[in-house]
Amino acid sequence: MGHVAEWTVTEAAGRQHHVFVDRSLIGGVRVTLDRRRLDRFDQTPESDRYVTSLAGNVLTVVVPRGTNDQPTLHVDGKPVLGTETTLSGGAMDATGAAVSGRDLVRFQLLKRRSQGGAWFFWIGGASILNTILYALGTKWGLAVGLGITYLVDGLAKGPIQTAPTPIYAIVIDVIIASGFLLLGRAAGNGSLGWYAIGIVLYFVDGLLFVLGADLLGIAVHAIAIYWLISGWRAARSLKRVEAPVPALVG
């Protein structure tokens, strides 16, 4: 991986930041600000845009899809000439910026919502995997999975825990886990109600680990619930950002 472009961005207070654009045959394009990788904001047939905020300014890196074209850096919509620039330290110019502050906030909230909602997929997938491992007689599983599936399997086997897991128990486990996969899809679409229901269900499921004094399961459930709530809050904030601005009556 080699540097395609780089810039030094200096705040009004004198603090310096470094923006790099790297390209490789395997990893593709990588855009970083002070070693922190930036996610792609959007794309067109001609280029990709990577956006972030810095000291009240909107930084936009435009990476052309043609390998012979050089990436460009824009600060509040104005192209940076050369490899160094100094920020004004003012507020974001939502009218003059190529990407407005409102667009950037929306992008960041979408990212947080997706990161939180992705935990539903981890929970559902881990639960299905745990069901398969349990049926094969394996003694370990993923703590992020649902405790209710273990309870269903244990009750189905009864006192003879060495017996094979009944097919109907496996089917019930898969149905429950698939429900969390559907919750993940609903969360990704911004459904606050289903998002909240999923959080409550997973919290209740975590109580099974509390009853079993499974410290690892409790800890992992707590971490997952934290990120789920963070995603739900982002989804709620996103609803407010995307709400139409009421017209002023003169």
Wavefront OBJ file of the C-alpha trace (Angstrom):
o trace
v 0.000 0.000 0.000
v 1.410 3.383 -0.978
v 0.499 6.998 -0.403
v -1.506 8.528 -3.227
v -1.998 11.910 -1.555
v -1.461 13.583 1.807
v -2.247 16.904 3.435
v -1.330 18.695 6.634
v -4.307 20.482 8.189
v -3.568 23.052 10.902
v -6.159 24.344 13.342
v -6.303 28.025 14.216
v -4.798 27.122 17.606
v -1.780 25.556 15.886
v -2.566 21.849 16.288
v -1.700 19.849 13.190
v -3.529 16.900 11.643
v -2.562 14.644 8.769
v -4.851 13.297 6.066
v -3.628 10.379 3.964
v -5.052 8.593 0.939
v -3.548 5.154 0.355
v -4.291 2.728 -2.435
v -3.438 -0.966 -2.823
v -4.424 -3.765 -5.176
v -5.850 -5.868 -2.329
v -7.308 -3.391 0.151
v -8.403 -0.738 -2.328
v -8.574 2.872 -1.156
v -7.948 3.824 2.465
v -8.481 7.385 3.723
v -7.263 8.274 7.214
v -7.210 11.302 9.478
v -4.499 11.004 12.133
v -4.445 7.207 11.570
v -8.219 6.990 12.052
v -9.847 5.431 9.028
v -12.715 7.364 7.475
v -15.788 5.598 6.134
v -16.979 6.341 2.642
v -19.727 8.968 2.725
v -21.123 8.338 -0.749
v -20.063 7.455 -4.268
v -20.724 8.427 -7.859
v -19.634 6.768 -11.112
v -16.674 9.158 -11.157
v -15.488 9.315 -7.535
v -15.926 8.407 -3.853
v -16.267 10.935 -1.038
v -14.955 10.559 2.507
v -16.190 13.127 5.006
v -15.433 14.110 8.592
v -15.600 17.156 10.839
v -12.599 18.855 12.375
v -12.580 21.935 14.631
v -15.952 23.098 13.317
v -15.117 22.543 9.660
v -16.251 19.918 7.157
v -13.383 18.038 5.493
v -14.223 16.208 2.280
v -11.749 13.956 0.471
v -12.767 13.216 -3.120
v -11.079 10.124 -4.572
v -11.546 9.714 -8.348
v -12.171 6.175 -9.550
v -9.556 6.591 -12.265
v -6.173 5.535 -10.920
v -4.416 8.314 -12.860
v -6.459 11.103 -11.266
v -5.313 12.656 -8.004
v -7.551 12.858 -4.899
v -8.530 16.302 -3.693
v -9.245 17.751 -0.243
v -12.013 20.300 0.330
v -12.596 22.339 3.483
v -16.164 23.608 3.757
v -16.567 23.066 0.030
v -13.426 24.958 -0.972
v -10.617 22.947 -2.615
v -7.232 22.928 -0.901
v -4.432 24.004 -3.205
v -1.173 22.316 -2.288
v -0.553 19.956 0.606
v -1.128 22.304 3.555
v -4.050 24.357 4.801
v -5.070 26.242 7.935
v -8.608 26.047 9.260
v -10.513 29.214 9.935
v -11.867 27.894 13.223
v -15.347 29.116 12.396
v -18.590 27.235 12.330
v -19.516 24.887 9.513
v -20.844 26.691 6.479
v -23.874 24.594 5.637
v -24.591 26.624 2.490
v -21.139 26.745 0.980
v -19.861 23.323 1.933
v -19.927 20.510 -0.606
v -21.229 18.405 2.270
v -23.260 20.368 4.783
v -23.044 19.995 8.530
v -26.577 18.544 8.489
v -25.541 15.910 5.950
v -22.516 14.998 8.027
v -24.581 14.634 11.210
v -27.032 12.427 9.325
v -24.166 10.278 8.043
v -22.710 9.858 11.526
v -26.099 8.958 13.005
v -26.715 6.411 10.246
v -23.365 4.833 11.043
v -24.161 4.597 14.773
v -27.618 3.201 14.051
v -26.147 0.524 11.798
v -23.425 -0.371 14.294
v -25.998 -0.807 17.054
v -28.464 -2.726 14.906
v -25.707 -5.054 13.705
v -25.652 -6.564 17.197
v -29.031 -8.181 16.480
v -27.403 -10.085 13.613
v -24.518 -11.128 15.871
v -26.994 -12.295 18.511
v -29.145 -14.244 16.056
v -26.194 -15.781 14.219
v -24.386 -16.731 17.430
v -27.551 -18.332 18.787
v -27.943 -20.536 15.713
v -24.285 -21.515 15.912
v -24.647 -22.306 19.629
v -27.636 -24.524 18.864
v -25.602 -26.488 16.324
v -22.631 -26.826 18.675
v -24.884 -27.929 21.548
v -26.542 -30.550 19.338
v -23.080 -31.872 18.431
v -22.218 -32.226 22.114
v -19.809 -29.299 22.292
v -19.538 -27.769 25.760
v -18.717 -24.227 24.702
v -20.559 -21.509 22.787
v -20.621 -17.797 22.079
v -21.676 -15.721 25.086
v -23.394 -13.122 22.898
v -25.938 -15.775 21.920
v -29.331 -16.143 23.546
v -29.660 -17.938 26.847
v -33.230 -18.949 26.027
v -31.978 -21.388 23.378
v -29.921 -23.219 26.021
v -32.989 -23.319 28.249
v -35.131 -24.754 25.442
v -32.528 -27.428 24.660
v -32.075 -28.332 28.310
v -35.811 -28.701 28.920
v -36.226 -30.721 25.720
v -33.542 -33.197 26.750
v -34.951 -33.555 30.219
v -32.956 -35.384 32.898
v -30.934 -37.313 30.289
v -28.594 -34.549 29.173
v -26.459 -36.973 27.168
v -29.365 -37.668 24.792
v -29.415 -35.986 21.369
v -31.184 -32.648 21.124
v -34.723 -33.222 19.768
v -35.404 -31.820 16.317
v -38.330 -29.748 17.564
v -36.033 -27.980 20.058
v -33.589 -27.109 17.274
v -36.468 -25.759 15.189
v -37.659 -23.605 18.105
v -34.105 -22.295 18.609
v -33.778 -21.364 14.936
v -37.158 -19.598 14.962
v -36.192 -17.553 18.034
v -32.773 -16.680 16.604
v -34.315 -15.784 13.247
v -36.573 -13.370 15.090
v -33.485 -11.446 16.186
v -32.226 -11.424 12.609
v -35.519 -9.819 11.598
v -35.122 -7.332 14.452
v -31.734 -6.443 13.027
v -33.318 -5.748 9.665
v -36.033 -3.608 11.261
v -33.414 -1.709 13.272
v -31.413 -1.090 10.107
v -34.533 0.405 8.538
v -34.948 2.767 11.469
v -37.950 1.194 13.222
v -37.700 2.611 16.740
v -40.476 0.391 18.082
v -38.992 -2.939 16.962
v -35.509 -1.691 17.928
v -36.743 -1.049 21.486
v -38.584 -4.387 21.653
v -35.376 -6.177 20.672
v -33.424 -4.413 23.418
v -36.011 -5.369 26.037
v -36.083 -9.001 24.876
v -32.299 -9.256 25.005
v -32.259 -7.661 28.463
v -34.768 -10.244 29.693
v -32.660 -12.970 28.108
v -29.666 -11.644 30.029
v -31.504 -12.313 33.280
v -31.112 -16.039 32.560
v -27.345 -15.586 32.776
v -27.823 -13.652 36.026
v -29.806 -16.566 37.453
v -27.114 -18.954 36.306
v -24.338 -16.721 37.717
v -22.601 -16.785 34.313
v -20.320 -13.753 34.630
v -19.074 -13.915 31.043
v -22.607 -14.088 29.677
v -23.673 -11.186 31.905
v -20.720 -9.048 30.767
v -21.232 -9.749 27.062
v -24.968 -9.089 27.316
v -24.261 -5.796 29.086
v -21.844 -4.733 26.333
v -24.311 -5.696 23.618
v -27.157 -3.835 25.338
v -24.961 -0.725 25.619
v -24.339 -0.696 21.854
v -27.961 -1.526 21.093
v -29.133 1.429 23.175
v -26.533 3.652 21.519
v -27.860 2.617 18.115
v -31.464 3.192 19.195
v -30.632 6.679 20.434
v -28.918 7.423 17.131
v -31.997 6.173 15.273
v -34.204 8.470 17.363
v -31.926 11.449 16.722
v -31.891 10.610 13.027
v -35.692 10.839 12.950
v -35.394 14.395 14.262
v -32.685 15.345 11.768
v -34.670 13.968 8.840
v -37.922 15.573 9.970
v -39.028 18.286 7.528
v -38.458 21.821 8.726
v -41.822 23.533 9.216
v -42.386 26.423 6.845
v -42.578 29.871 8.365
v -45.878 31.591 7.872
v -45.381 35.217 7.003
l 1 2 3 4 5 6 7 8 9 10 11 12 13 14 15 16 17 18 19 20 21 22 23 24 25 26 27 28 29 30 31 32 33 34 35 36 37 38 39 40 41 42 43 44 45 46 47 48 49 50 51 52 53 54 55 56 57 58 59 60 61 62 63 64 65 66 67 68 69 70 71 72 73 74 75 76 77 78 79 80 81 82 83 84 85 86 87 88 89 90 91 92 93 94 95 96 97 98 99 100 101 102 103 104 105 106 107 108 109 110 111 112 113 114 115 116 117 118 119 120 121 122 123 124 125 126 127 128 129 130 131 132 133 134 135 136 137 138 139 140 141 142 143 144 145 146 147 148 149 150 151 152 153 154 155 156 157 158 159 160 161 162 163 164 165 166 167 168 169 170 171 172 173 174 175 176 177 178 179 180 181 182 183 184 185 186 187 188 189 190 191 192 193 194 195 196 197 198 199 200 201 202 203 204 205 206 207 208 209 210 211 212 213 214 215 216 217 218 219 220 221 222 223 224 225 226 227 228 229 230 231 232 233 234 235 236 237 238 239 240 241 242 243 244 245 246 247 248 249 250
